[in-house]
Amino acid sequence: MIDPGQLRTRLVLQRPAETADDQGGVVRTWESFGNAWAKVVPRGSRYEMDADSAGATQAFTIMLRANFSLTLQHRLVDGGKIYRITAIRDARERGFIELDAELRVE
């Protein structure tokens, strides 16, 4: 069983909300729908160019209670850090899910 003391990071769970922009496209905003304590473990990083902007992408494994229905469309926020979910799986610990996530650093 996971030690609850390992769930040290309070994350805000967000889902996309899209509205029409009157030009045939959409405007995406994010709405918060919950908070969760999580264990956030860094896995590594890589340097890359994205839209002519140099930076790095850091990979993380995030473990949190399976109280929420998350998809790859959701994101997790910790202050100024925005984690993009890249994979979701059941954790070995019953009642938890494990996420692979990426954080873009400029």
N, C-alpha and C positions, 0 to 999 in steps of 0.2 A: 504494500500500500504506500502511496506517495505521502511524504511528510507535508502537511499543510503549510509549514514554514517555508517551503520552497516556492510557494505561490506568492512572490514578492512584488510583482509588477501589476499595477491596476491599469487595465486596458479599456478603452471605450470602443464598443462595437458599432460599426457604421455600415449602412447599406446605401446603394445608389438610389437617387430619386431623379427621374428624368422628366423634363417638361418640354413641350414643343417650343421652338424658337421663331415660329411664323415664317421661316424660310426653308422649310422642309427638313430641318435638322432637329437636334435636341440639345438642351443644356443640362449637363449633369451636375447635380449638387449631392452632398452627402448628409444623411440624417442619422443621428445617433439613436440606437434602440436598446442599449444595455451596457452594463459594465461587468467586467470579470477580472478576478485575480488570476494571474498566469505565471508560469515558469518560462522565462525567456532565455534561451541558450544560444550564443553565437556559434556558427559553424564555419565561417570563412568569408572571404570577400574577393572580388575581382574588379580590376580597373576596366572601364569601358567608355566609349563615346556614345552619347545619346542626344540626338538633335543638336549636334555641334557643341555639346556641353560635356567637358571632361568630368569624370566623377567615378564613384565606385558603387557597386551593389554588394551589400552585406547580406549573407544568408543566415537565417535563424530557425531554430526549432522552438515552437511555442506549445506548451501543454496547458490546457485549461479544462474545467469541468464541462461535461457534455450537456449542459443545460440549454444550449442554443442550437438552432439549425443554421449552420454557416455554409456558405458556398464560396466558390472562387470569386464571385462578384463582390463579396464583402471585403472590408478592410478593418484593421485594428490600429488604434491611435494611442500613443503614450506621450502626452505633451506635444512637442514638435515632431516626434517620430511617427511616421505613417508606414505601417507594415502591410505589404500586398501579399495576400494569401496565394500560394502556388500549389499546395497539395493539402488534403485533409484525410486523416485516417484515424481509426480507433486506436487508442493507446493500449499498451499492455495492461495498464492499470484500469480496472473496471470503473466506469462512470466518468472517464476522461477522454478527450480527443487530443490528437497531436497534429499540429499544423507545420508545414514548411512555409516560411515567409521570407520576403525580401524587403530590404530597406535601402532606398537610394540616397547616397550621400554625395553632395556636390562639392 
